[in-house]
Amino acid sequence: MSNDPQVDEGRPPVMGKPEIAVLGSARLNEDDRRWALAHELGELLADAGFVIVTGGYGGLMAAVSRGAHERGGFVIGLPMRHWSAITPNEWNADLRWSEDYGSRLNHILRCAAVIALPGGVGTLSELAVAWAASQTERQAQPLVLLGECWPPLISAIRAHLVIGDSDPGLLRFAATPQEAVREVQAGLRDTKQGQGPRG
């Protein structure tokens, strides 16, 4: 594992395999049922031949990373160079350090697809950026929301923000890790184009 805390400006996909970004809370531990959900997701993504990209730290990020590692998968972590108080988890095969939050988001946007697990403000912000990019870029990035927290949250966003009728159609919902992997695979086969720049 590379622990060199240098800013990484981007590297080609590992062995040509699609990189799937997985977002989720750093605060949940193995006692939480959502940890097991994330661990199983990591296993299944590795089994499907994907490279897994997470924030690189603890909680659900560590659960996904550990599950993938235990199945022989390759895990990339995206730690922040100035977050010296916390340490990346041990299941990262490679660390791609970022100078700031924007650089980290750019790594996520370069992934082939994004899966969002339950999380907090950080998870929500990363999902929102990916969702906005899928609205406007030429190729819509598959976005899969795994967990029971997401449908009511997206419904509230639709009810209280200015959301176009087609915007929620860019999101795919999954109740299980198996469904999430299938949705990623279906999304990567889809040639849906983004809606183009809007004000």
N, C-alpha and C positions, 0 to 999 in steps of 0.2 A: 504494500500500500504506500502510495506517495503521500508524505506528510509535509512536503515543502510548501510553506505558506506564501507562495507567489501568486500574483493575480493571473488568472487564466483567461485569455481572450477568446477561447473557443478551440475545440479540437474536433477532428472528424469522428463520426460514429465508431464505436468499438467493433472491429471485425465486420463492419457493414451491417450490424444488427440495429433494428430500430430502438431508439432510446425512449422509454416511457417515464415521464415525470410523475411521481406520486407525492401528493401534498397531504399533510395531516398534522395533528397536534403533537407537540414535543412533550406534553405534560401527562400523558396517559401511560400507565405502567402495566405490567403483566396481569395484575389483578382485575383489570377492566376488560370486559368482553370485547370491546372494540380493538384491543391489542391483538387478540387471537384472530380477528377478522383481517387485520393488516398483515399478520404473519402468514396467514393462508394466501393472501393476495400475492405476497412476495414469492411464495412457493410456485404458484400457478403462472405468474409472469415469467419466472425463470424456466419453468417447464415448457412454456410456449416459445422460448428462444429470444425473449426481449432482454435488453439491458435496462436496468432500473436506475432511475435518478431520483434522489431525495435531497432534502436539505442537509442531510448528513449527520444529524444529531440524534437525540433520544426519542422516547415515546413511540408514536406510531411510525416515525421514520426508521427507528431502530428495529421495530417489529418487521416491517417490510424488508429491510436490509438483511436481517437475520434469516427470514424465511427464504429469500432468494439465495443467500450464501449457502445455506444448508442444502439446497438443491443444485449447487454448482453454478449458480448464476453470477453475473458480473454486476456490481453495484457501484455507482458513482455518487459521491457526496458533494454537496455544494456549500461548504462552510464559509463563514465570513471571517476574513483575516483579522479584524479588530475585535472579534468576540473571544477574547482571551480567557474569560471566566468559565467557558464551557468547552468540552472536548468532543470531537466527532466520535461516532460509535465505531466499534471495532470491526464491523462487518462491511465497511466500505473497502472496495478493491482499489479505488482511485479517488483522490480528493481534488476538486477543481475550485480553488479558493477565489473568492470575490472580494473586491475592495469595498463595494457598497451594495445596497439592496437592489438598485437598478441593474447592476451587472448580473446579480443572481437571477433576477427575473428574465433577463435575456437568455440565460442558459435554459430556463424552463420553456421559453417560447421557441427555442430551437429543437425541442424534443418532438418526436413524431406524434405523441398524444399525451394527454394529461388525465390522471385519475385523482379525484379529490376525496379523501377520507374525512371523517369528522375532525374538526379543528376549531381554532379561534380566529382572531382578527388577522393573523398572518396568513393562515390558510385561505380565508375569505378574500384577502387582498390579492393573493397570487391567482386564485381562481378568477377574480374579476378582471385582472389584466389579461389572462389567457382568453376569457370570454370576449372581451372587447377586441382583442386581436383577431379572433375567429370571425367577428362581425365584419372586419374591414380588410383583412388580408386576402390575397388571391386564392389561397388554399385554406379552407377552414380546418383548424387543428381539432381532432376529435377530443371532446371533453366529457369525461364519464364521472358522474357523481355517485359514490358508493356509500350507502347508509341511509337510515330512516330520517336523519336530520334535514336532508336536502330538499325533498318535495315541499314541505311547508315553508321553508325559507325562501325558495324560489317563488312560491305562490305569493308570499308577502312582498317580495321585491316587485313582482308584476303588479300587485295591487297599489303599491305606494310610490313607485318610481316611474319614470317615463320609459317604458319598455315596449318596443315594437312587437307586433304579433309574431313575427318570424324569429325574434331573438331567442326565446326559449327552445325553439327547434334545433338550436346548435348544441343543446345539452342532451346527454344520454344518461338515464338513471339506471342504477343497478341495486338490487337488494342483497346480492351475495357476491363473493369474490369471483365465482365462476361466471356470473352474468357480466361482471365488470370486464373480465378478460375477453369474453365474447363481443361485448360492445366495442372494445378497443379494436379487435380484429375486424369487425364490421366497418368501423369508422375509417380504418386504414384502407379498406377496399373501396370506400366511397370517394367519389371525385367531386363532391360538393364544393362549389366555389364560395368564397366569402362574398358578402353583400356589397363590398366596396366602400370607399370613404363616405362618411356622413358627418354632419355637424351635430 
